Amino acid sequence: MNLSAALAQVPSAKGERALGQALDHAANRGVIVVAAAGNQGTVGSTAITRHPWAIAVIGCDRRGRPLSESNLGNSIGRRGLSAPGESITSLGTDSKAVPSGGTSVAAPFVTGAIALVWSEFPDAGAGQVRLAVTQAHAQRRPTVVPALLNASAIHAAMWEFRST
């Protein structure tokens, strides 16, 4: 699931609990959740990016540096990924090319990489695919900035799982 949602500035405990339960339900159903980290340029997290099953995504420029508007945080740095999020061309509502940017534009790169790898390993479970995504980037140090998406490393991790 590719998720891009803005949360209230001061979410209620009840709302955060319900959101956590929904993410738990997705995990129990084998749904991998890829979530845009947000574009407020803050350091911190939300109920979504803190959830252990969610893979938070920040946008980066063409050199792999985080965009200044991308939200960063401990849970985002540990379990998240960076993906292209600057001057990405897509189709607008009038079918004309439109450049866009931000975390909502970056998240589909991660979702697409996961879908592509999972299509090659259709018998793999969601936990195995998610583990490959997170383990493929395990060399990173503890930081608020996540590692850059490396679909080739995810693919190699899946082959590694398959051979064991």
MIPA-936243 format. One record per residue (C-alpha): residue in three letters; x, y, z; chain. Coordinates in Angstrom, 1 decimal. Each point is the difference from the previous one (the first is absolute). Example, Ala and Ser with C-alpha at 12.3 -4.5 7.8 and 13.67 -1.06 7.14 Angstrom:
2
+------+--------+--------+--------+-------+
: resn :     px :     py :     pz : chain :
+------+--------+--------+--------+-------+
:  ALA :   12.3 :   -4.5 :    7.8 :     A :
:  SER :    1.4 :    3.4 :   -0.7 :     A :
+------+--------+--------+--------+-------+
***
This chain:
164
+------+--------+--------+--------+-------+
: resn :     px :     py :     pz : chain :
+------+--------+--------+--------+-------+
:  MET :    0.0 :    0.0 :    0.0 :     A :
:  ASN :    1.3 :    3.4 :   -0.9 :     A :
:  LEU :   -1.1 :    2.6 :    2.5 :     A :
:  SER :    0.2 :    3.7 :   -0.2 :     A :
:  ALA :   -2.0 :    1.7 :    2.7 :     A :
:  ALA :    0.2 :    3.2 :    2.0 :     A :
:  LEU :   -0.7 :   -0.3 :    3.7 :     A :
:  ALA :   -1.4 :    2.6 :    2.3 :     A :
:  GLN :    2.6 :    2.1 :    1.8 :     A :
:  VAL :   -1.2 :   -1.2 :    3.4 :     A :
:  PRO :   -1.4 :   -3.5 :   -0.5 :     A :
:  SER :   -2.2 :   -1.5 :    2.7 :     A :
:  ALA :    1.1 :   -3.1 :    1.9 :     A :
:  LYS :   -3.1 :   -1.7 :   -1.2 :     A :
:  GLY :    0.8 :    0.8 :   -3.6 :     A :
:  GLU :    3.6 :   -1.1 :    0.3 :     A :
:  ARG :   -1.2 :   -3.2 :    1.6 :     A :
:  ALA :   -2.5 :   -0.7 :   -2.8 :     A :
:  LEU :    2.7 :    0.8 :   -2.6 :     A :
:  GLY :    2.4 :   -2.4 :    1.7 :     A :
:  GLN :   -2.7 :   -2.7 :    0.1 :     A :
:  ALA :   -0.6 :    0.5 :   -3.8 :     A :
:  LEU :    3.7 :   -0.4 :   -0.7 :     A :
:  ASP :    0.1 :   -3.1 :    2.2 :     A :
:  HIS :   -2.9 :   -1.4 :   -2.0 :     A :
:  ALA :    1.9 :    0.7 :   -3.2 :     A :
:  ALA :    3.0 :   -1.8 :    1.4 :     A :
:  ASN :   -2.1 :   -3.0 :    1.1 :     A :
:  ARG :   -1.5 :   -0.2 :   -3.5 :     A :
:  GLY :    3.5 :    0.0 :   -1.7 :     A :
:  VAL :   -0.4 :    3.5 :   -1.4 :     A :
:  ILE :    3.3 :    1.9 :   -0.2 :     A :
:  VAL :   -0.5 :    3.7 :    0.8 :     A :
:  VAL :    2.2 :    2.6 :   -1.7 :     A :
:  ALA :   -0.8 :    3.4 :    1.4 :     A :
:  ALA :    1.1 :    3.5 :   -1.1 :     A :
:  ALA :    1.8 :    1.6 :    3.0 :     A :
:  GLY :   -1.4 :    3.5 :   -0.6 :     A :
:  ASN :    1.2 :    3.3 :   -1.4 :     A :
:  GLN :    0.1 :    2.3 :    3.0 :     A :
:  GLY :    3.8 :    0.0 :    0.4 :     A :
:  THR :   -0.2 :   -1.1 :    3.6 :     A :
:  VAL :    1.9 :   -2.5 :    2.1 :     A :
:  GLY :   -2.4 :   -2.4 :    1.7 :     A :
:  SER :   -2.5 :   -2.7 :   -0.9 :     A :
:  THR :   -3.7 :   -0.7 :   -0.2 :     A :
:  ALA :   -2.1 :   -3.0 :    1.0 :     A :
:  ILE :    0.6 :   -1.3 :   -3.6 :     A :
:  THR :    3.7 :    0.4 :   -0.2 :     A :
:  ARG :    0.5 :   -1.3 :    3.6 :     A :
:  HIS :   -1.9 :   -3.2 :   -0.8 :     A :
:  PRO :    2.5 :   -2.9 :   -0.2 :     A :
:  TRP :   -1.7 :   -1.4 :   -3.2 :     A :
:  ALA :    0.0 :    3.2 :   -2.0 :     A :
:  ILE :    2.8 :    0.8 :   -2.3 :     A :
:  ALA :    0.3 :    3.8 :    0.1 :     A :
:  VAL :    1.3 :    1.7 :   -3.1 :     A :
:  ILE :    1.7 :    3.4 :   -0.4 :     A :
:  GLY :    0.7 :    1.8 :   -3.3 :     A :
:  CYS :    3.6 :    0.6 :   -1.1 :     A :
:  ASP :    1.5 :    2.0 :   -2.8 :     A :
:  ARG :    1.9 :   -1.4 :   -3.0 :     A :
:  ARG :    3.2 :   -0.4 :    2.1 :     A :
:  GLY :   -1.8 :   -2.0 :    2.7 :     A :
:  ARG :   -0.1 :    2.9 :    2.5 :     A :
:  PRO :   -3.2 :    0.4 :    2.1 :     A :
:  LEU :   -2.3 :    2.7 :   -1.2 :     A :
:  SER :   -0.2 :    2.8 :    2.6 :     A :
:  GLU :   -3.8 :   -0.3 :    0.3 :     A :
:  SER :    0.2 :   -3.8 :    0.7 :     A :
:  ASN :   -0.9 :   -0.9 :    3.6 :     A :
:  LEU :    2.8 :   -1.9 :    1.8 :     A :
:  GLY :    0.1 :   -2.0 :    3.2 :     A :
:  ASN :    1.4 :   -2.9 :    1.9 :     A :
:  SER :   -2.6 :   -2.6 :   -1.2 :     A :
:  ILE :    0.2 :    1.5 :   -3.5 :     A :
:  GLY :    3.8 :   -0.3 :    0.0 :     A :
:  ARG :    0.0 :   -3.6 :    1.4 :     A :
:  ARG :   -2.8 :   -1.6 :   -2.0 :     A :
:  GLY :   -0.6 :    2.4 :   -2.9 :     A :
:  LEU :    1.5 :    0.7 :   -3.4 :     A :
:  SER :    0.8 :    2.9 :   -2.2 :     A :
:  ALA :   -1.1 :    0.1 :   -3.6 :     A :
:  PRO :   -0.1 :    2.5 :   -2.9 :     A :
:  GLY :   -2.3 :    2.9 :    0.9 :     A :
:  GLU :    1.2 :    3.0 :   -2.0 :     A :
:  SER :   -1.3 :    1.0 :   -3.4 :     A :
:  ILE :   -1.8 :   -3.3 :   -0.7 :     A :
:  THR :   -2.1 :    0.2 :   -3.1 :     A :
:  SER :   -3.4 :   -1.5 :    0.1 :     A :
:  LEU :   -3.4 :    0.5 :   -1.7 :     A :
:  GLY :   -2.3 :    2.7 :    1.2 :     A :
:  THR :   -3.8 :   -0.2 :   -0.1 :     A :
:  ASP :    0.0 :    1.4 :   -3.6 :     A :
:  SER :    2.5 :   -2.8 :   -1.1 :     A :
:  LYS :    2.8 :    2.5 :   -0.4 :     A :
:  ALA :    3.4 :   -0.5 :    1.6 :     A :
:  VAL :    0.3 :    1.7 :    3.4 :     A :
:  PRO :    3.2 :    0.1 :    2.2 :     A :
:  SER :   -0.6 :   -0.8 :    3.6 :     A :
:  GLY :    2.0 :   -0.5 :    3.2 :     A :
:  GLY :    0.0 :   -1.1 :    3.6 :     A :
:  THR :   -0.5 :   -3.1 :    2.0 :     A :
:  SER :   -3.3 :   -0.9 :   -1.6 :     A :
:  VAL :    1.8 :   -0.2 :   -3.3 :     A :
:  ALA :    2.9 :   -1.9 :    1.5 :     A :
:  ALA :   -2.1 :   -2.7 :    1.7 :     A :
:  PRO :   -1.2 :   -1.7 :   -3.3 :     A :
:  PHE :    3.6 :   -0.7 :   -0.9 :     A :
:  VAL :    0.3 :   -2.2 :    3.1 :     A :
:  THR :   -3.5 :   -1.5 :   -0.5 :     A :
:  GLY :    0.9 :   -0.8 :   -3.7 :     A :
:  ALA :    3.3 :   -1.6 :    0.9 :     A :
:  ILE :   -1.7 :   -2.2 :    2.6 :     A :
:  ALA :   -2.7 :   -0.9 :   -2.5 :     A :
:  LEU :    2.6 :   -0.9 :   -2.6 :     A :
:  VAL :    2.1 :   -2.1 :    2.3 :     A :
:  TRP :   -3.2 :   -1.7 :    1.4 :     A :
:  SER :   -1.1 :   -0.8 :   -3.6 :     A :
:  GLU :    3.2 :   -1.9 :   -0.5 :     A :
:  PHE :   -0.3 :   -1.9 :    3.3 :     A :
:  PRO :   -3.8 :   -0.5 :    0.1 :     A :
:  ASP :    0.2 :   -2.7 :    2.7 :     A :
:  ALA :    1.7 :    2.3 :    2.5 :     A :
:  GLY :   -2.0 :    1.2 :    2.9 :     A :
:  ALA :   -0.4 :    3.7 :    0.9 :     A :
:  GLY :    2.4 :   -0.4 :    3.0 :     A :
:  GLN :    2.7 :   -1.5 :   -2.2 :     A :
:  VAL :   -0.3 :    2.8 :   -2.6 :     A :
:  ARG :   -0.1 :    2.7 :    2.6 :     A :
:  LEU :    3.0 :   -1.5 :    1.7 :     A :
:  ALA :    1.9 :    0.0 :   -3.3 :     A :
:  VAL :   -0.8 :    3.7 :   -0.4 :     A :
:  THR :    1.2 :    0.9 :    3.4 :     A :
:  GLN :    3.0 :   -2.5 :    0.1 :     A :
:  ALA :    1.2 :    1.1 :   -3.4 :     A :
:  HIS :    0.7 :    3.4 :    1.6 :     A :
:  ALA :    1.3 :   -1.3 :    3.3 :     A :
:  GLN :    3.5 :    1.5 :   -0.4 :     A :
:  ARG :   -1.3 :    3.4 :    0.9 :     A :
:  ARG :    0.9 :    1.6 :    3.3 :     A :
:  PRO :   -2.6 :    1.3 :    2.5 :     A :
:  THR :   -1.1 :    3.3 :   -1.4 :     A :
:  VAL :   -3.1 :    2.0 :   -0.7 :     A :
:  VAL :    0.7 :   -0.2 :   -3.7 :     A :
:  PRO :   -1.0 :   -3.3 :   -1.6 :     A :
:  ALA :    2.1 :   -1.9 :   -2.6 :     A :
:  LEU :   -0.5 :    0.5 :   -3.7 :     A :
:  LEU :   -2.3 :   -2.6 :   -1.7 :     A :
:  ASN :    2.1 :   -2.7 :   -1.6 :     A :
:  ALA :   -2.3 :   -2.4 :   -1.9 :     A :
:  SER :    2.9 :   -2.1 :   -1.1 :     A :
:  ALA :    1.0 :   -0.7 :    3.6 :     A :
:  ILE :   -3.7 :   -0.9 :    0.8 :     A :
:  HIS :    0.1 :   -2.4 :   -2.9 :     A :
:  ALA :    3.3 :   -1.5 :    1.2 :     A :
:  ALA :   -1.4 :   -0.4 :    3.5 :     A :
:  MET :   -3.0 :   -1.9 :   -1.4 :     A :
:  TRP :    2.3 :   -2.4 :   -1.8 :     A :
:  GLU :    1.9 :   -0.4 :    3.2 :     A :
:  PHE :   -3.2 :   -1.0 :    1.8 :     A :
:  ARG :   -1.0 :   -2.3 :   -2.8 :     A :
:  SER :    3.4 :   -1.9 :    0.2 :     A :
:  THR :   -0.3 :   -0.6 :    3.8 :     A :
+------+--------+--------+--------+-------+
***
